[in-house]
């Protein structure tokens, strides 16, 4: 299976269980891997036969900036389901990074990842 990979799509969102996260917001970073078949796109050299990664990045940004959720797990699922609903891909892997998570010990990053397939 062929893949389109977007890494580091970043926007400010208001997701989290704490009041200050909902009030102040923080950066969220999303990586997405779209599993698809490039055969028709490669043969025709036509954008209509592949997933437009610029549009996918905009969809991801809208979800990050959209309705706040308590859990980034829900954000990851919403993004994955949105990609499947709007683009001709077989499956998608989405990782949501929360690098400024309110954790009391030193850490580098927190991520959640989901894999969804077209049913």
WOKAGI-V510595 format. One record per run of one state. SS is the DSSP state (hx for helix, st for strand, lp for the rest). FROM is the first residue (numbers start at 1). TO is the last residue. If there is no record, write none. Layout:
SS&FROM&TO, SS&FROM&TO
//
This chain:
lp&1&1, st&2&13, lp&14&18, hx&19&24, lp&25&25, st&26&36, lp&37&38, hx&39&44, lp&45&46, hx&47&49, lp&50&52, hx&53&65, lp&66&71, hx&72&86, lp&87&90, st&91&97, lp&98&110, st&111&117, lp&118&119
//
